């Protein structure tokens, strides 16, 4: 039974990694396009995805993975209003979301390595510095 539980956990962690990977691309684009006049920030419906993850049964895993391949981002209305009112606050907001997403990915990756018995590889700070550099890349 523990094996089935471990397999379910591994499947969930892989789903979380796919979500965080897709979301990182979306949030990075939100930062990269902040200077465009008609740009509408996007995001994944994270709340609904979490609800789906919590409701999963063992047989639902593959169905959810299939759904994730066609994940559709939605307009982020709050971010859109923030972009119109205060670009600096908008950029900080997107950076905070990107950092939170990175931390979620990092935790899921470590848990996956733990569950699969693989040694955690060295992960230099270069990935974080990519997130951090976005602050400099989009100023001005």
N, C-alpha and C positions, 0 to 999 in steps of 0.2 A: 504493500500500500504506500509505503514511503516513496518507492520508485515512481509510482503514478503521480504522487503529489509533487515530487521533484520535477518530473517532466512537465507538469502543468505550470509550475513556477518558471521553468526555463522558457516555455512557450510565451508566457506573459511578459517576461523580461525582453524577449526578442521583439514582441509587439511594441513595448514601450520604447525600445531603441529605434524602431522604425518611425514611431510618432515623433520622438525628439529630433531625429535626423531631418524629417520633413519640416518640422516647425523651425528648426535652426535656419534652413534655407529661406523660409518665408519671412522670418524676423530680420534676417540679414538684408533681404530685399527691401523691407520696410525702411531700414536705415539708409540703404543705398539710394532710394528714390525719394527721400524726404524733401529734396530740393525741387521736385517737379510740381508744377502748379496744380494739376488735376489728379494727382496721385491719391488713391484710396488705400490706406493700410489694410492688410489682410492678416488673418490668423486662423489657426485650426480651431474647431469647436472642442477645446480640451475638456470642458466639463462633460459634454456628451460622450466623449471618448472614454473618460474615466468611468462614467456610469456604465458604459458597455463592458469595460474591463471587469468591474465589480460584479456584474451580472453573469459573467461567463460560467458555463459549465464545461466539462471536459470536451464535449462534442462540438461546442461553439467556437473553439479556438481557430480552426481552419476557416470558418465562415468569417470571423473577424479579420483574420489576416487578409482574406480576399477583399473585404470591404476597405481595408487600409490601403490597398493598392490604388483605389480610386478615391482617396480622401480629397475632399474639396475644401479649400479654405473659404472663409467668409469675410466680408468687410468687418473691420474692427471699428465700430462706430465711436467708441470712446477715444481711441487713438486718432481717428479722423478729426474729431472735434479738437483734440489737444494739438494736433498738427496745425490746424487753422488758427488757434489762439496763441500758442506759445511753442515755437519750434524747438527751443532748448529743452523744455520739459518733455516734449514728445520724444526727443532723442534719448533723454535719460530713461523715460518709461520703456522704450524699446530695448535699451541696453539692459535694464533690470529684468525684463522678460527673457532676453537672450541669456543672461547669466543664470537665471532660475532654470531655464531649459537645459543649459549646460550641466548644472549641478544634478538635475534629474537624470540626465544621460549618464553622468559619471557614476552615480549611485547604482543605476540599473546595470551598467557595465561591470562594476565590481561585484555586484550580487550574482551576475551571470557567471563570471569567472569562478566565484566561490561555489556555486551550484554544480558547475561542470567539472570541478576539481582541477582546473587549469591554474597555473601560477599567474598572478596578476602581472601583466607586463609593465615594464617601466613606461610611464606616460609623462614625457616631459611637458613643461608648461606651454609648449608651442601652441597647443589647441586653445588654451585659455588666452594666450596672448593674441590669437586671431580675434577672439571676441573683444578683447580689450582694445586692440588697434582700431576697431570700428569707431570708437570714440574720436580718435584723431583723424581718421579718414573722412569723416563726414562733417567736421567742423568747418565753419567759414563758408 
